[in-house]
Amino acid sequence: MAQTGSCMCGAIRYEVEGEPAMKALCHCSDCRKISGSTYSTNAVYPATAFKLVSGTPKLHTKIADSGKNFESHFCGDCGSTLWREGGAFPGLVVVKIGTLDDLTALDDLKPGAELFVPRRVPWVTAIEGAQQAQGMS
C-alpha cells in the first residue's frame, strides 16, 4: 500500500510504496541542521519505491558527516526537507517521516536503529531495542 507525503505548504508531493528497508534516528550534525532539532527521524526506501507526484523540489548537495555526497530535496517555498539521497545510501531514498501525510503511519515506523550515537545530545535517551551505531551502520 502506498503512502503519500508532502511539504508543509503542499507544493511538493511524493509517494512511497511498501515497507522501508530501514527506520532510523540520525544524530549527525547534518541531520540536526536539516531538522532544526536534536536529530532526524527517517525511513529508508529503495529508490524504486519512491515517486515524486507533483512539484519541483530544490536540491542542495554537500559532503555529509559520512564523507560522502548527500543531496537534500526540499521545498523552495516553505523550506521543508522531504527526502535525501546520495553516496551514503546508494539506490535508496531517505524520507523524513514527519513529512508523511497520514500521522498514524508514524505509529508503525518506530526506528530500529540510531546512527551517529556519539553525537546524541546527553538529555536524549536511546530508543529501547534499537541498534546503536557509531556511524551509519
C-alpha positions in Angstrom: 0.0 0.0 0.0 1.3 3.4 -0.9 1.8 6.2 1.5 1.8 9.9 0.5 3.8 12.7 1.8 4.2 16.4 1.2 6.0 19.6 2.3 4.3 21.9 4.7 2.7 24.1 2.0 1.7 21.1 -0.2 3.6 22.4 -3.3 5.6 19.1 -3.4 4.1 15.7 -3.1 5.6 12.3 -3.1 4.5 8.6 -2.7 6.3 5.6 -1.2 5.3 2.0 -1.8 5.9 -0.9 0.6 8.0 -1.3 3.7 11.1 0.7 4.4 14.5 -1.1 4.3 15.4 0.8 7.5 13.9 3.1 10.1 16.4 5.2 11.9 17.1 8.2 14.0 20.2 10.1 13.0 22.2 12.3 15.4 24.8 13.6 12.9 25.3 17.3 12.6 23.8 17.4 9.1 20.5 15.9 10.4 20.4 18.4 13.2 20.7 21.2 10.8 18.2 19.7 8.3 15.6 19.1 11.0 16.3 22.1 13.1 16.2 19.8 16.1 18.4 17.3 18.0 18.1 14.5 15.4 16.1 13.5 12.3 13.7 10.6 12.1 14.0 8.7 8.8 12.5 5.8 6.8 14.9 4.5 4.1 13.2 3.1 1.0 14.5 1.6 -2.2 14.6 4.3 -4.9 12.3 2.2 -7.0 9.6 2.5 -4.2 9.7 6.3 -4.2 7.9 8.6 -6.7 7.7 12.3 -7.0 4.0 13.1 -7.6 4.0 16.8 -8.0 6.1 19.9 -7.7 9.7 20.6 -8.3 11.9 20.4 -5.2 15.1 22.4 -4.8 18.3 20.5 -4.4 21.2 21.1 -2.1 24.3 18.8 -2.3 27.1 18.6 0.3 29.6 16.2 1.8 27.9 14.7 4.8 29.4 13.5 8.1 29.9 10.2 6.4 32.3 11.8 4.0 30.0 11.0 1.0 27.8 13.4 -1.0 24.2 13.7 0.2 21.5 15.5 -1.7 18.7 17.2 0.2 15.4 17.7 -1.7 13.3 20.5 -0.2 10.5 22.9 -1.0 11.7 26.3 -2.2 8.5 27.9 -0.9 8.1 26.6 2.7 11.6 25.1 3.2 10.5 21.6 4.3 13.2 18.9 3.6 11.3 15.9 2.3 14.0 13.4 1.4 17.7 12.9 0.9 19.7 10.7 -1.5 23.4 10.1 -2.0 26.5 8.0 -1.8 25.9 7.1 1.8 22.8 5.1 0.8 23.2 4.2 -2.9 20.0 3.2 -4.6 18.0 4.3 -1.5 15.8 7.3 -0.6 15.9 8.7 3.0 12.4 10.0 3.7 11.9 12.4 6.6 9.0 10.6 8.1 7.5 13.8 9.6 6.5 14.7 6.0 4.2 11.7 5.6 0.5 12.8 5.3 -1.0 10.1 7.5 0.1 10.8 11.0 -1.0 7.3 12.1 1.6 5.9 9.7 4.3 7.0 12.1 3.0 4.5 14.7 4.4 1.7 12.5 7.7 3.5 11.8 9.5 3.2 15.2 13.2 3.4 14.5 15.1 0.2 14.7 18.5 2.0 14.7 20.1 5.1 15.8 23.0 6.5 13.8 26.0 8.6 14.9 25.1 7.9 18.6 28.3 9.5 20.0 26.8 12.8 18.8 23.4 12.3 20.5 22.8 15.1 23.0 23.1 13.8 26.6 19.5 14.6 27.5 18.0 12.4 24.7 17.8 8.7 25.7 18.4 5.8 23.5 15.4 4.0 21.9 15.0 0.7 23.7 15.8 -2.2 21.5 17.2 0.0 18.7 20.7 -0.8 17.3 23.1 1.9 18.4 25.6 2.7 15.6 28.8 4.8 15.9 28.2 6.0 12.3 25.9 4.9 9.6 25.9 1.2 10.1 
